[in-house]
Amino acid sequence: MPAQASGARRYMVVERFRPGKMAAAYERFRTQGRLLPDGLRYVDSWLDPEAAVCFQLMETEDPALFAAWTAAWDDLVAFDIHPLA
């Protein structure tokens, strides 16, 4: 796992696809990428066995950046964001 950036805090992001939106979410990701704002860094991710829930490890010095990122996906994905110790 990559080292944590100096001053950044890590977060576990739990993503659940909105009903019937999984294919659209993967298509957006394929064509547009993660759509992360500068300063929000993707570290790693895992899917549950049914591929219905994605767990993403992210880091940032500015947690307000999550609002911009989730707004780009809110029509397709529901988010729970948990700061890690």
Rosetta constraint file for C-alpha pairs under 8 A:
AtomPair CA 1 CA 43 HARMONIC 7.55 0.50
AtomPair CA 1 CA 44 HARMONIC 7.63 0.50
AtomPair CA 2 CA 43 HARMONIC 6.87 0.50
AtomPair CA 4 CA 8 HARMONIC 6.83 0.50
AtomPair CA 4 CA 9 HARMONIC 7.87 0.50
AtomPair CA 4 CA 10 HARMONIC 7.70 0.50
AtomPair CA 4 CA 59 HARMONIC 7.55 0.50
AtomPair CA 5 CA 59 HARMONIC 7.80 0.50
AtomPair CA 7 CA 61 HARMONIC 6.13 0.50
AtomPair CA 8 CA 59 HARMONIC 5.92 0.50
AtomPair CA 8 CA 60 HARMONIC 4.80 0.50
AtomPair CA 8 CA 61 HARMONIC 4.31 0.50
AtomPair CA 8 CA 62 HARMONIC 7.94 0.50
AtomPair CA 9 CA 59 HARMONIC 5.37 0.50
AtomPair CA 9 CA 60 HARMONIC 5.57 0.50
AtomPair CA 9 CA 61 HARMONIC 6.01 0.50
AtomPair CA 9 CA 83 HARMONIC 7.45 0.50
AtomPair CA 9 CA 84 HARMONIC 7.40 0.50
AtomPair CA 10 CA 57 HARMONIC 6.90 0.50
AtomPair CA 10 CA 58 HARMONIC 5.64 0.50
AtomPair CA 10 CA 59 HARMONIC 4.23 0.50
AtomPair CA 10 CA 60 HARMONIC 6.70 0.50
AtomPair CA 10 CA 83 HARMONIC 6.25 0.50
AtomPair CA 10 CA 84 HARMONIC 5.63 0.50
AtomPair CA 10 CA 85 HARMONIC 7.87 0.50
AtomPair CA 11 CA 57 HARMONIC 5.82 0.50
AtomPair CA 11 CA 58 HARMONIC 5.19 0.50
AtomPair CA 11 CA 59 HARMONIC 5.87 0.50
AtomPair CA 11 CA 81 HARMONIC 6.61 0.50
AtomPair CA 11 CA 82 HARMONIC 5.41 0.50
AtomPair CA 11 CA 83 HARMONIC 4.38 0.50
AtomPair CA 11 CA 84 HARMONIC 5.32 0.50
AtomPair CA 12 CA 55 HARMONIC 6.66 0.50
AtomPair CA 12 CA 56 HARMONIC 5.73 0.50
AtomPair CA 12 CA 57 HARMONIC 4.83 0.50
AtomPair CA 12 CA 58 HARMONIC 6.39 0.50
AtomPair CA 12 CA 81 HARMONIC 5.96 0.50
AtomPair CA 12 CA 82 HARMONIC 5.16 0.50
AtomPair CA 12 CA 83 HARMONIC 6.42 0.50
AtomPair CA 12 CA 84 HARMONIC 6.82 0.50
AtomPair CA 13 CA 55 HARMONIC 5.69 0.50
AtomPair CA 13 CA 56 HARMONIC 4.97 0.50
AtomPair CA 13 CA 57 HARMONIC 6.29 0.50
AtomPair CA 13 CA 58 HARMONIC 7.10 0.50
AtomPair CA 13 CA 79 HARMONIC 6.74 0.50
AtomPair CA 13 CA 80 HARMONIC 5.76 0.50
AtomPair CA 13 CA 81 HARMONIC 4.52 0.50
AtomPair CA 13 CA 82 HARMONIC 6.25 0.50
AtomPair CA 14 CA 53 HARMONIC 6.94 0.50
AtomPair CA 14 CA 54 HARMONIC 5.88 0.50
AtomPair CA 14 CA 55 HARMONIC 4.75 0.50
AtomPair CA 14 CA 56 HARMONIC 6.48 0.50
AtomPair CA 14 CA 79 HARMONIC 5.73 0.50
AtomPair CA 14 CA 80 HARMONIC 5.05 0.50
AtomPair CA 14 CA 81 HARMONIC 6.35 0.50
AtomPair CA 15 CA 53 HARMONIC 5.65 0.50
AtomPair CA 15 CA 54 HARMONIC 5.06 0.50
AtomPair CA 15 CA 55 HARMONIC 6.37 0.50
AtomPair CA 15 CA 56 HARMONIC 7.82 0.50
AtomPair CA 15 CA 77 HARMONIC 6.24 0.50
AtomPair CA 15 CA 78 HARMONIC 5.71 0.50
AtomPair CA 15 CA 79 HARMONIC 4.81 0.50
AtomPair CA 15 CA 80 HARMONIC 6.61 0.50
AtomPair CA 16 CA 52 HARMONIC 6.33 0.50
AtomPair CA 16 CA 53 HARMONIC 4.88 0.50
AtomPair CA 16 CA 54 HARMONIC 6.65 0.50
AtomPair CA 16 CA 77 HARMONIC 5.60 0.50
AtomPair CA 16 CA 78 HARMONIC 5.20 0.50
AtomPair CA 16 CA 79 HARMONIC 6.59 0.50
AtomPair CA 17 CA 21 HARMONIC 6.03 0.50
AtomPair CA 17 CA 22 HARMONIC 5.53 0.50
AtomPair CA 17 CA 25 HARMONIC 7.68 0.50
AtomPair CA 17 CA 52 HARMONIC 6.57 0.50
AtomPair CA 17 CA 53 HARMONIC 7.05 0.50
AtomPair CA 17 CA 76 HARMONIC 6.08 0.50
AtomPair CA 17 CA 77 HARMONIC 4.48 0.50
AtomPair CA 17 CA 78 HARMONIC 6.26 0.50
AtomPair CA 18 CA 22 HARMONIC 7.14 0.50
AtomPair CA 18 CA 75 HARMONIC 7.69 0.50
AtomPair CA 18 CA 76 HARMONIC 5.38 0.50
AtomPair CA 18 CA 77 HARMONIC 5.20 0.50
AtomPair CA 18 CA 78 HARMONIC 6.39 0.50
AtomPair CA 21 CA 25 HARMONIC 6.13 0.50
AtomPair CA 21 CA 76 HARMONIC 5.43 0.50
AtomPair CA 21 CA 77 HARMONIC 7.63 0.50
AtomPair CA 22 CA 26 HARMONIC 6.35 0.50
AtomPair CA 22 CA 76 HARMONIC 7.30 0.50
AtomPair CA 23 CA 27 HARMONIC 6.15 0.50
AtomPair CA 24 CA 28 HARMONIC 6.18 0.50
AtomPair CA 24 CA 76 HARMONIC 7.20 0.50
AtomPair CA 25 CA 29 HARMONIC 6.20 0.50
AtomPair CA 25 CA 73 HARMONIC 7.82 0.50
AtomPair CA 25 CA 76 HARMONIC 5.89 0.50
AtomPair CA 25 CA 77 HARMONIC 7.43 0.50
AtomPair CA 26 CA 30 HARMONIC 6.04 0.50
AtomPair CA 27 CA 31 HARMONIC 6.19 0.50
AtomPair CA 28 CA 32 HARMONIC 5.58 0.50
AtomPair CA 28 CA 33 HARMONIC 7.05 0.50
AtomPair CA 29 CA 33 HARMONIC 4.48 0.50
AtomPair CA 29 CA 34 HARMONIC 5.86 0.50
AtomPair CA 35 CA 69 HARMONIC 6.52 0.50
AtomPair CA 35 CA 72 HARMONIC 7.14 0.50
AtomPair CA 36 CA 40 HARMONIC 6.15 0.50
AtomPair CA 36 CA 41 HARMONIC 7.39 0.50
AtomPair CA 36 CA 69 HARMONIC 5.61 0.50
AtomPair CA 37 CA 65 HARMONIC 6.73 0.50
AtomPair CA 37 CA 68 HARMONIC 7.02 0.50
AtomPair CA 37 CA 69 HARMONIC 6.41 0.50
AtomPair CA 39 CA 60 HARMONIC 5.98 0.50
AtomPair CA 39 CA 61 HARMONIC 7.24 0.50
AtomPair CA 39 CA 62 HARMONIC 7.29 0.50
AtomPair CA 39 CA 65 HARMONIC 7.40 0.50
AtomPair CA 40 CA 58 HARMONIC 7.14 0.50
AtomPair CA 40 CA 59 HARMONIC 6.08 0.50
AtomPair CA 40 CA 60 HARMONIC 4.97 0.50
AtomPair CA 40 CA 61 HARMONIC 7.91 0.50
AtomPair CA 40 CA 62 HARMONIC 7.72 0.50
AtomPair CA 40 CA 65 HARMONIC 6.45 0.50
AtomPair CA 40 CA 66 HARMONIC 7.50 0.50
AtomPair CA 41 CA 58 HARMONIC 5.57 0.50
AtomPair CA 41 CA 59 HARMONIC 5.23 0.50
AtomPair CA 41 CA 60 HARMONIC 6.25 0.50
AtomPair CA 42 CA 56 HARMONIC 7.39 0.50
AtomPair CA 42 CA 57 HARMONIC 6.46 0.50
AtomPair CA 42 CA 58 HARMONIC 4.65 0.50
AtomPair CA 42 CA 59 HARMONIC 6.69 0.50
AtomPair CA 43 CA 56 HARMONIC 7.44 0.50
AtomPair CA 43 CA 57 HARMONIC 5.34 0.50
AtomPair CA 43 CA 58 HARMONIC 5.30 0.50
AtomPair CA 43 CA 59 HARMONIC 7.14 0.50
AtomPair CA 44 CA 56 HARMONIC 5.86 0.50
AtomPair CA 44 CA 57 HARMONIC 5.26 0.50
AtomPair CA 44 CA 58 HARMONIC 7.30 0.50
AtomPair CA 45 CA 54 HARMONIC 6.88 0.50
AtomPair CA 45 CA 55 HARMONIC 5.44 0.50
AtomPair CA 45 CA 56 HARMONIC 4.21 0.50
AtomPair CA 45 CA 57 HARMONIC 6.00 0.50
AtomPair CA 46 CA 54 HARMONIC 5.76 0.50
AtomPair CA 46 CA 55 HARMONIC 5.20 0.50
AtomPair CA 46 CA 56 HARMONIC 6.55 0.50
AtomPair CA 47 CA 51 HARMONIC 5.29 0.50
AtomPair CA 47 CA 52 HARMONIC 7.26 0.50
AtomPair CA 47 CA 53 HARMONIC 5.80 0.50
AtomPair CA 47 CA 54 HARMONIC 4.51 0.50
AtomPair CA 47 CA 55 HARMONIC 6.22 0.50
AtomPair CA 48 CA 52 HARMONIC 6.50 0.50
AtomPair CA 48 CA 53 HARMONIC 5.54 0.50
AtomPair CA 48 CA 54 HARMONIC 6.49 0.50
AtomPair CA 48 CA 55 HARMONIC 7.95 0.50
AtomPair CA 60 CA 65 HARMONIC 7.95 0.50
AtomPair CA 64 CA 68 HARMONIC 7.77 0.50
AtomPair CA 65 CA 69 HARMONIC 6.55 0.50
AtomPair CA 66 CA 70 HARMONIC 5.92 0.50
AtomPair CA 67 CA 71 HARMONIC 6.03 0.50
AtomPair CA 68 CA 72 HARMONIC 6.71 0.50
AtomPair CA 69 CA 73 HARMONIC 7.07 0.50
AtomPair CA 70 CA 74 HARMONIC 5.64 0.50
AtomPair CA 70 CA 79 HARMONIC 7.29 0.50
AtomPair CA 73 CA 77 HARMONIC 5.79 0.50
AtomPair CA 74 CA 78 HARMONIC 6.19 0.50
AtomPair CA 74 CA 79 HARMONIC 7.90 0.50
